[in-house]
Amino acid sequence: MAPSRLLSWFLRHRSALLMWAVLASTFALTYATYVRWYRMFYPDSRYYLAMAYLFLGNDPDAARELTVDYAAPRNIDVPPVSDLFGWGLVQPRVVLPALSAPFIALFGPAGLAVVPLLATFAFLIIAVVMLRRRFGTLVALLIGLLVSTSLFLVSIGTGMLTEGLSALFTALALLLTWRWLERRRPWLLVAIGGVTVLSAFTRQATLIMAGAFISAWVLGSLIERRNSRLMWPALIVGIAAVGCQVIQMLVFPSFSQLDQFLAQAGADTLGEALLNVPRMALDIVRADVLTMLRGDRSLLVLICLAVVGMILFWRRFESHLLLGAIAATAVYNITNGTPTQFRYATPGLIFWMLAAGMLVAATVTWIRSSRNNPTALPGMAEDPADDALVVESSTRDDQAESTSITRRAADPSP
């Protein structure tokens, strides 16, 4: 490419290039901080490492001994072979160990960190692209910075855990759904189902995907007073998620979510446990908020923006997705009974980012409107679902990107 054409290309895309440079450097700094001062190998990681060794051809006893060699110096006990490979909670989680096996063969046990790092970085790219196409570069940069500076999110995503890969699969399912809304190709529906199945065998968190998609379909249909175009993606995700969950419960029965719920609630019957749900939910929220106030205000800001956006723009597609994701996450979190600092919600992170982006985009629009017309008070449209923010990029010259509002009646596509 000639220097003049290269310079011209750079000038046309300088805002996007600057955005990516800022986000990449910020993510790298946060990741370096995490690697330097925090642990990457968690109690759950021993199961994934042992399973990866099993996939590499080791017998169960040898796989356990190799796992002990890495876990013992980190003060993590490794259970006997029968529990290590026979616990129904982790037995279905085969995707991360299978993908990590080649890296473990190359780099040793530390290779278990490669796939989560790549998955989290890929998730950030996909999420920022989706935010930028829907709301513009400024909003994508601001929300991307909240995520890339969140030590909790970076550690949960890039640690030797399944959350980063699970978040990536959820984002891919939503991206494929948006693509299907533009072009009704049957293979896209097959891909959505395939990604859901992969996610189900990464971590049993696909009810978050199902809750988000079904909520967007049902609430969108009620608001539009006609069947939402999300019906087929929602049905496919819902059937695949619930089907995989039921199959896993039947094939790997040694873990019972109901028994876990009863134990954490301190109850003997399901009725008694359900009466304790409000107290358990309040305790979890209080503990998580206090932990974030002390250790991760970026994540807390993201959560607050998303929740406020969901409430204010309750007719919007992004709000419906987040509402369903929150409901499903609450089921997982409350039945588990312990604070997780957003860990259980991580598979639905893309929904939180979109809802927060929606609020930030509306705020930017209000500010610009007030500048153009100082006598007018900025406010919300009577029907936010009918005034979706759409960002149009201008690349004809060296001018910065401009934004405009166009009407798209209840259209969830980006």
N, C-alpha and C positions, 0 to 999 in steps of 0.2 A: 504494500500500500504506500502510495506516494506521501511524503511528509505533509503536503498541503491537505490531502484528503484525510490523513490521520488527525491533523489539527482540527479540521472541520468536524470530524466525527466526535472528537473529544469535547469540543465546544457545545455540540448539540446534546450531548449526554452528560454534561458536567455535573448537573444536580444529582442524577442517579449515581454517578461514579463517586461523588463525595458522600452520598448517603451510605453506599456500600462500604466505603473506606472507613467511615466513622463506626458503623456497626461491627465490621470485622475486627477492627482494632479494639473496640470495647469488649467484644466477646472474648477475644484472645487474652486481654488483661484479666478479665474475671475468671477465665478458665485457668490461667497461670496462678492466680491467687488461690483458687480452689486446690489445684494439684500440689502447690507448695505447702499449704498450711492445714489442709483437711484430708480426711481419709476418702479413698475411692472404693475400698472393698468393704462391703456391708455384710451383715449376717445372711441376708438373702443371696448374696453373691456366691456363697459357697456352693449352693445348689446348682447355679448356672455353670460355675467352673467345673464342678464334678461331672455334670452332664456333658459338657464339651469334651472333657477327657474321655468319657465313654464313647462319644461320637468319633473320637480319633482312634478308636480301636483298643483302648485299654479295658481290662476286665474291671468289674465294680470295685474290687478290693484295691487294685492298683490306682484306679481313678480317685478313690477316697484318700489314699496315702499321698498322692500328688497334691490334692486339695489341702490336706493337713499341713504339708510342708509350707504352703503359702499362707494359710489362715492362722496357724499357731503363732507366728511372730506378731500378728496383728490382734492377738487376744480374742480370737473368734474360734469357738469350739466347733468341731465337725461331728455331726451325729453318726451313729452306726450306719452301715450300708443299707439296712432295711428301711431306716427312716430317711436317709439321704436320697435314696432313689425311689422311695415308696410313699412319700407324702403327697396326698392328692392335691394340695394347694399348688405345688410347683411342678408336678409331673406333666401337666399339659403345656408348660411354658418352654417349648422346644425351639422356637424361632431364634431367640438370642443365642443360646448355646450352639445351634447349628451354624449360624452366620459367624460366630466368634471362633469356631474351631480352627479354621485356617490361620487366623491371626495368633492364636495361642500356640499353634505349631511353629510359627515363625518367631514370635517374641516371648514365648513363655506365658505364665499366668497373667502378666500385665497386658497381654493381648486382648483380655476380656474388656478392656476399656476402649478399644478401637471403635467397635460398632456403635456403642452409645454416643461417642463423640461425633462420629460421622452422621448419625441419625439426628442428633440435636442440631448440628450445624445445618443439615439439609432441611429440617423443620423450620429453622429460623429464616432460611432463604425463601421457602415456600410461603410462610406466613407473611413475610414482608412484601413479597410479590403480590399476594392477594390483597393486602392492605393498601398497597400503592395503586393497584388497578381500581380499587373500589373507592378510596378516599384521597389519594394523592400522595406525593413524596413526603411532604411535611408530616402528615399523620403517621405514615409508615415509619418514618425516622423516629418520631417520639415514642410510639408504642414499642418499636424494636429496641430502643434504648432501655426502656423499662425492663424488658425481658433479658437483654444481654448484660445488664448491670445487676440483675437479681442473683445473688449468690445461691439462694435456695433453689431457684429454677435451674441454674447452670449445674449445680451439684447433683440435683435429682436426675437431670437429663443425661449428664455425661458420666456419672458414676457407674459402677459395674452393676447396673440395675436395668429393668425392662421399661421404665417409664419413658425414656427418650424415644425409643423405638415405637412404643404405643402412641405417643403424641404425634409422631410422624405419620403413622398409618391413618389416624383420625383426620389429619390435615389433608392427606392424599384422597381420602374418601370424599371430603367436602369439595376439594378441587375437581375431582372427577364428576361430582354431582353438578357443579356449576358448568362444567363442560357439556354435560348431558343436557342441561337446560338450554344451551345454545344450539347444540346439534344432537338430535335424538338418535344416536347410534346405539344399537343393541349391545355392542361390545363394551361400551362404557358402563352399562348396568352390570355386565358380567365382571368387569374390573372392580366395580364398587363392592360387589359381593365377595370377590377374591381378597380384596384388601381387608374387608371385615373379618374374614376367616383367619387371615394372617395375624391380625390384631388379637383375635380371640386366643390364638395359640402363642401369643407373645406375653399377654397378661390378661387375666379375666376381668377386663374393664370395658368390654364392648357394650355393656348396658348404657354407658355414658354416650357412646355414639348413637345407639338406638334411641335413647331418651331425647337427645337433641334433634335428630331427624324426624322422629314421630311427632314431637312437640311442634316443630316448625310446620309440618304437614297439617296437623289437626288445627292448630291455632290460625295458620294461614288460611285454611279453608273456611273457618268460622268468620274471620274478618273479611275475606273476599266474597263470602256468600256463594262460593262455588268451589269445586274440588281443586285443591292446590296442585300445581304442576310437580310438586315434590312427592306425590303419592308413590310412584314406582321406586325411586331411590330410598324413600323411608321404609317401604315394605321390605325391600331387599335387605337393607341394613338391619331392620328389626328382626326379620326371620332368621337371617344368618347369625346374628348376635345371640338371640334366645336359643336357637337350635344348637349352636356350639356350646353354650352354657349348660344346656340339659345333657348333651352327649358327654361332656366332661364330668358332670356330676355322676352319671351312670357308670362311666368307664373308670373314673378315679374317685371312688366314694370315701376315701379315708379322711377327707376333710369336710366338715359340715359348717356352713355359714350360720345355720340356725343355732347349733351348739355354741359357736363363738359368740353370737349375739346374746344368748341366754347367760353365758358366763360373764360377759362384760356388763350386762345389765343387773347381775346379781339376782336373777329371777329363776323360778322353777318352771314357769309356764310362759307361753308366748304372750298371753294377755297381760301378765305382770310386766313382762319386758317392754311391751308397747307403751304401757303407762309411764315407763321411765325414759321414753324417747325424748320428750322435751328437755328434761334435765341433762341427758347425755349430749344432746345437740348443743345446748347452751354451754356446757363445760368444754366441749371440743372447740367451739367458736372462740370462747374467751381465751383458752390456752393458746390457740393458734394466733390470734390477734396480738396477744402480749409477746409471743415469741417473735413475730414479724416486726413489732415496734422496736424490739431490742436488736434484731439481727438482719432484717431485710425490709426496709421501708419501700423500696422499689416495687416489690411484689405486692405490698399492701396498697400502694397507690394504684397499681393495675387493677386489683380486685375492686377497690372502691369506684374507680372510673367505670368498670364494667357493670357493676350492680346499679349505679346511678343511671347509666345509659339505658340499661334494660328497663328500669322503672319509668324513666321519662319518655322513652320511645317504645312503649309497650306494644305498639302495632307493627313494629319492624321485624323483619326476618331474623336479624342478628339477635334480637331480644328473645325470640322464640327458641332459637338454638340454645342460647345460654340457659334459659329457664329449664329446658329439658335436661341439659347437662348437669345443672345444679341439683335437680331432683334425683337423678341417678347417682351422682357422686355422694349425696347425703345417705342414700341407701347403703352404699359400700362403707362409708366412713362411720356411720352410726352403728351398723351391725358389727363392725370391727371394734368400735368402742374406744378408740384412742386418738388423740390429736396427731396429725401427720404433716403439719406445716405445708399444706397444699399438695402433698405428694399424691394422694388419691385422686385429686382433681387434675393432675398433670395430663392424663390422656385427653382431656377436653380443653387443653390450653388454647387452642385455636379459637374456640368460641368466646373465651374471655377476651382475647386480643381483639376480635372483631367488634364485640360490644363496646369495649373501651375506645376503639378507633371511631366508632359511630358517634360517641359523645364528643370526642376531641374534634372530629370533622365538623360537627354542628357548631361547636364553640368557635372554631376558626371562621366559619361562615357568618356567624352572628357578629363577630368582631369586625370583619370586613364590611358587613352591611352597615354597621353603626358608623364606620369611618366614612363610607360613601354618603350616608344620610345621617348626620349628627343629630338631627331633631327626632329621629325615629328610635324607639326603644327596641333592642333586639329581643326576639321571642321565638317560640316554637310555632311551627305550622299547626293548624288545627288537626291535621291528619298526617303525622309524620310518615306513615306508610306510603302516602302518595307523593312525598317530596324527598325521595331518596337522593343522597348526595352522589353525584357522578363526577369524577375528575377527568378532564380532557387535557392531554399533554400537547403542548405546542412546541414543535421541533423545527420550525421553519428558519429560525435565526438564533441569535445568541440570547434572546430574552429568557427569563426564568419561566418555569411552568406556571400556567394560569389555571384557575378553576372556574367552573361554571355549574349552575344547578339546572338540571333538566328533569322533567317529570317522567317518572316511570312507575305507573300505578301498580303497587304491590308486586314488583318484579324482583325476585331474589337473586337473579343472575348478576355477576359482577359487571 
